[in-house]
C-alpha cells in the first residue's frame, strides 16, 4: 500500500475529497497541518507528499523547510496545489526540481489524484534500489543525487553519525561513502557497519577524493565493494553503481 501525506491548514471539502479519492486508490492517507512537531511525530516515510498551498500555509517557513529536508532524506516527491501566487510562495522554499507536478486551482480531484498515482507507480521509490550517500559536502550530495535519482532511491547523510543513525532504522541496498569527513570519517563509519550484526553485510563503496595507495589499502581489510574517486566522470560513477547491482542480480543476491 502506498502512503501519501497531505499537508493542509484546513480540512476543507477539497481536502476531504482528495483523501477519499486516494483511499479509493488504496493509499494510506495522512492529513497533517504545516506544523513541524506534528509532522515529526509521523513515523515512517511516505510515497508522496501533497501540499495544499493557501496564504496561511505559504507563510509557514519553518514547517516547509522541515518538509523539504524530510523529503530529501526520504527521497519523496512533493506535489503542490493552490493558487499560482501561493504555489510560487511555497516554491521559494521548496526547489522546483523536487516538485514533479503543480496543480493550479480550480482543481479536478479525480484527474489530480490519478496523475499523482501514475507518477508514484511509475517513478516511486518502492520501485528503486535504495542508496545511502554519505558526504559532508552538500554540493557533492546534491550532485550524486542528481546523477542517480532517475534509477535509484537516493537518501542523503551529511555526516558519519547521521549515516549510522539512519542505518539503525533502515536498510539500504548500497552505501556510497566519503572517506574524509570531520568527527567520524569514512573508515570509522565502515568499521562501525562491519561490527554491528544487524547491518554488517550492507555493501559499501567508497566515493572519495582520497586516492593515495595508503588510504586505499587501509580500508581494504574492511571489505568495501569498491573504491571510486570523485574526480571520475559522472557517467563512470553511474556505470560503476549500475554494474554493482547487475553483478548482485546475476549472483542471485538481489531481486
HELIX and SHEET records of a PDB file:
HELIX    1   1 UNK A   13  UNK A   24  1                                  12    
HELIX    2   2 UNK A   36  UNK A   40  1                                   5    
HELIX    3   3 UNK A   55  UNK A   58  1                                   4    
HELIX    4   4 UNK A   61  UNK A   74  1                                  14    
HELIX    5   5 UNK A   84  UNK A   91  1                                   8    
HELIX    6   6 UNK A   96  UNK A   98  5                                   3    
HELIX    7   7 UNK A  109  UNK A  123  1                                  15    
HELIX    8   8 UNK A  125  UNK A  127  5                                   3    
HELIX    9   9 UNK A  138  UNK A  148  1                                  11    
HELIX   10  10 UNK A  160  UNK A  167  1                                   8    
HELIX   11  11 UNK A  186  UNK A  195  1                                  10    
HELIX   12  12 UNK A  197  UNK A  199  5                                   3    
HELIX   13  13 UNK A  213  UNK A  220  1                                   8    
HELIX   14  14 UNK A  234  UNK A  250  1                                  17    
SHEET    1   A 5 UNK A  27  UNK A  32  0                                        
SHEET    2   A 5 UNK A   2  UNK A   7  1                                        
SHEET    3   A 5 UNK A  48  UNK A  53  1                                        
SHEET    4   A 5 UNK A  77  UNK A  82  1                                        
SHEET    5   A 5 UNK A 101  UNK A 104  1                                        
SHEET    1   B 5 UNK A 152  UNK A 157  0                                        
SHEET    2   B 5 UNK A 129  UNK A 134  1                                        
SHEET    3   B 5 UNK A 174  UNK A 177  1                                        
SHEET    4   B 5 UNK A 204  UNK A 208  1                                        
SHEET    5   B 5 UNK A 226  UNK A 229  1                                        
END                                                                             
